[in-house]
Structure formats: structure tokens, C-alpha cells
């Protein structure tokens, strides 16, 4: 039986054990991670935490709805063995009239197809030596790496998190208007905790004048490393810095991980850039369900 459990009533040891040992395990599902990046969250629980589905939610005009928080790439259903995942959607749509949520790549559903959108991220298998992986870079990436050498770019691991956040704010952040100061505060706190837990690492790239030109924050979980946040200096893009940054991360993580997750995009231009490193698409489902009254639907757009 699936039960709706409020955050305050979650049995954390059982919940986190399910996340850690599930077939779909990732860092985003842990209670401490959700506490840091969501406004609120509850969870659907199968029996005695045999499977769980965490649900980030907000309230607006007395309406409680599920939303996709910043700094959280995928959630979905986590189970220790294959379950009938359709049952979770039945419970989800019974409890919420509006749902927008990214599932994880291992979730699949045979029902409610009208509320599902197929999305893609890009991943790079790391089951080969770096010297083999980099031969699969396309011509542009190889040219950019030569350019990075000519510009004397330098990699720096374990820089101060605020350095990357400021770079992100001044570049990517100006194009994504919905990111608030509160969201950036959450990101800073998250990065600090992940570094302390030794599951997060920061890579920044500097030019010969010691100006930051690119950077990214990576999350490590089991045999998968995920690029959570990245940015480059949009005014200084002729030096190959972003390619150099990704290459240095691939070089480092190829020794101990099986998958490099670019945290990519269904947007063709961004996906094409990641594929130029030899990455492939990984599909996942995004739920979008809107059963709000018509007048509320107007205000939700």
C-alpha cells in the first residue's frame, strides 16, 4: 500500500536507506539534500519504505502544488526492486492538482502518457582510458583545447564556492530571470555541505591574468559524477575555457567513475555541445499535470 507521508513524519533512516540502496539511487533524493533545496517536501511511501517518491511542493493562493526546484536535476521513484510505478502516479494526481516534476532516467510508466514529456540529458561513459575518451572529441573540441593551451589557462580545484556563484550570476543568471537571491543562498549552503561530506568538488579555470573564465560544481554518487552548476565568462569566450574545464573534469573522473553526467539539456544547441565530447543521450520523463480550475490555470501561466 502507498501512503502519503508528511516531511515531519518521515522515518529518515528507513527513507535514506531506500534512496541509497534503490535501483535509481542518486544524491538528489536524500532527505538532507531535499531539506536544503526545496521550500517543502512530502513523500509517497510504499509499505515499509520499500519504495519512495519525494515530492517538492509550494503553496500559492491556497493551492499546494509540486514543482521542480533549482539545483535538483532529477527525482522520481526510488525502489529496491522493480515496482508498478503507475500506482505512484495515481496517488500523486489524487493528492495534487498541479504537478511539474523531473523523474529519473530509470522510471517508466504505461499509464498517463498525456501528462508525460520525454526529455534528455547527455552522459559520457567513462569505461575507457582518458587517452581513448579524448580521441572521440570532435574537431571543434580538439581545436578549443589547443586554444586553451595557447592562452595559458590553469585549472584550480577546491576554490571558494562564491567564486563560481558570482561567475554564474553575472553570466547564466542574467539569462535565467527566475533565480532569486534566496536560490543562490541555497546553492552556496548546498555546495558547502557537499564539500564537507566529500561528495562535491569545485573546478574553476583562470586565465594568465588570474581572471576566472569558467567553472563547474560536481556531485559524486557511487559510480556517477554529475555537473550540477557550470558557467563561463560570456564576454571572454575565445580562449576555449569551457571545453578545457570539461576536459579537465573528464580526465580526473575517468579514473574512478563509470558515468560523467553533463546535467545536459533537450535544447539542440546545448545537447550538441555535450555530444561533441562523445556524450550520448539519456532519456527521462518530465511530468506535467494541470487539473486546476480554468480561472486558476490562467494565473498559473
N, C-alpha and C positions, 0 to 999 in steps of 0.2 A: 504494500500500500504506500502511496506517495502522500506525504504530509507537508503542509506549508509551515515552516518554522521561522519565527522572527529572530533577528540577529541576537537579541539578548538571551534567547533560549537555546542557541546553538551549543552543542557539546563539542567544544573546539578540538579536543584530542581525536575524537572519532571523525569529525569533519575533515581535519587536516590529514589524518591517516588515509582517508578516502582520496583526497586530492593527490597525495604523494604516491600512492600505490595504484592509482587508476590507469587504465589504458591510455587515457587522454591527458595525462599529467602535464601541467605547466605551472609556471610560477604565479600566473595571474589569478589562479583560483584560491590561493591560500588566504586564510582569514586575515592575517596581518596585512597582506597586500591590499585586499578589498577595503579594510578599515582605513587605509591611507589614501586611496584614490577615489573612493565613491563618497557621495553625500550620505547615502544609507544603503544597506543591503539586507535582504532576507534570503531564504533558501528553500528549495523544494528537496525533500529528503525521502529516498526510497527505503522503507523498512528501518533497519538499524544502521543507517549510513552506508548502505551497500552501493548507493549511487546518489549524487547530489547535483543540483543545478542552482548556483548562486545567481541572485537577481538584484543588480544595482537599481535603485529607484529614487525618484524625486516626487515631490508633491507640488502641484501648481493649480491654483484656483480650486482647491479641494479635490483635485484629481491625482491619484497615485499612479505613476507610470514608470515603465522600465526604460532605461536609457543607456547608451554606450559612453562610459566615462573616458576622459582623456587619460593617456598613459596606461591604457589597458587594451592590448591588441586583440585577444580572443578570450572568451569564457566558454559557456556551453554546459554540456552534461559531462560529468566525470563519473565513471563506473569501473569497478574492479573486474567485471565481466560484461559481455555484451548484453544490453538490456533493450526492451522495447521502448525506444526513445520517444515514440509518438505519444505515449502516456504522459510524459512530462509536458508536452505542448498542450495537451488537453487541460491539464491543471493550470498551466501558465495563462492560457487565454480565459480560463474561468475566473482567475484572480485579478487580471489586468485588462483594461480596455484599450490600452496603448502600449505597444512593445516595439522597441528598436534595439536589437542586440546582436553582436557578432558571436557566432558559435565557434567551436574549434574544428579543425580540419578532419577529425575522426567522427564527428557527429553526422548522422544521416537520418532522413525521415521519409516515410512513404505516404504521409498524410500532410494536409495543409500546404500543399505546394504553392498555392496562390499567395501565401504570406512569406515565401522564401525567395531570396535573391542570391544567385551564385556569385561569389567574389573570389578574388585571387590574391595571394601573396607570392613572393619569389623566395625560393630557398636554393642554397648551393650545397650539394652533397660533399662531404669532406672525407670520403672514404678512399682518398688517394693522397699521395705526397703533394706538398705545395708546389714542387717543381713541375708536376703534371697538371695540377689545377690551373696554374697561371698560363700554361700553353693554350688553354681553352678561352682565354680572354680574347675579345675581338680586336680588330685593328685599332680602333679608337682608344680602347683602354691601354693597350700597349704603348701607343703614342703618348697618351697622357702621363703614363708612368715615366717615360723618358723625359718629358717636360718637367715633371716634379723633381727629378734629379738635377736638371739644369737650373732650377730655381732654388736649389739647396733647401728643400723642405725637410723639416725634422718632426719625428713623432715623439709624443710625450704621453706616457701612461700615468694614471693616477693624479691628474691635475685637479684643481679645485672645481667642484661641480658648478659653482656660479659662473665660471668662465664659459662653459658650454651653454648654460641657460641664457646668459647675456647675448651670446652669438645667435642662438635660436630666436630670441625675442626680436633682435634687430633685423633678422632676415626672414625665416619661415614664419615667425609670429606675426609679422606685419601683413602677411597674406591670409592668415587664419584669424579672422577678427574675433571669433568667439572665445579665444583663450583669455581668461581673466587673470588678474594678479593672484587670486586665490588658487587657480590652477597651477601657476608657476610655483607658488609656495608648497603646494602638494608635491610637485615634481622634485623640488630641492630636498624636501624631507625624505621622499622615497629614495632618491639617489644616495643620500647619506646612510639610510638604513641598509640598503642593498650592499653598499660598500662595506659597511660594518659586518654584515652577515657573510661577506666574501662571495656573494653571488652577483655583484655588479662591478663593472670596470669601466673606466672613462679613458677614452683616447682622444687627444687633441693634436692638431697639426699646426706648426708655426712656420712662418717664412724666415728668411735670413735676417730680417729686421725685427724678429721676435714678435710679430703680429699673428694672432690666431686667424687661420684661414679655413679651418674645417674641424669637425669633431663629432663624436658619437658616444652614446652610453649603451653598454651591452649588458644583457641579463644572461646568466648561465644557469641552466637547469638540466641535470642529468647529462645527456649527450648532445644537447641542443643549445646553441647560443643565439640570442635574438637582439637585433639592433632596435632598441626601444625609441631613442630620440637621436636625430642627427641634423646637422646643418653645416652649411658652408657660407663663406662671405660672398654674397651675391655681387658685390662690387669688385671682386678680385677673383675671377673665375678662369683666368687664362693660364694658371700655373699647375693644373692637374691635381689640385689638393684633395678633392673629394674622392677621386679614383685612388690616389695614394693612401688616403685614410682607410678606405675599404680594403685595399690590398694588404696593408699592414695588419688589419684585424684578421683577415683570412689567413695570412701567414702564421699569426700567433695561434689561432684557434684550431687550425688544421691538425695540430699535433695531438689534441686531446678530445676533440668533439667530432660528432658524425654529421651534424647539420648546421649550416650557417643560415639563419633566418634574417633576411633583409628587412622584415617587417614591412614588406612592399605594398604594392598598390594594384588595383584593377585599371588604373589610368594607363593608357597605352604608352605614353612617353616615359613615365616613371618605370613601368614594368620593363620596357625595352632597355632602359639604362641598366637595371639589375641583371637582365638576361645577358647583357654584353660581358658580364663576368663568368658566363657559363651557367647561370642560375636557371631553374625551371619553375613552372607554375605549381602552386599547391592550392587546391580549391577548398573553400569553406562556405558555409551558409550564413547569410545575414537575415535575421528575422525582421519583418516589418509588418505589424498588425495594428490596424486602426479601426476600432469599433466605437469610437466616440460619437456622441450626437453631432449632427451636422453643424450646429452653431459653434460647438467646441472645436470641431475639426478646422473651422475657418481660423480660429485664433491660434491653433497649434502650428499652422504652416509657417 
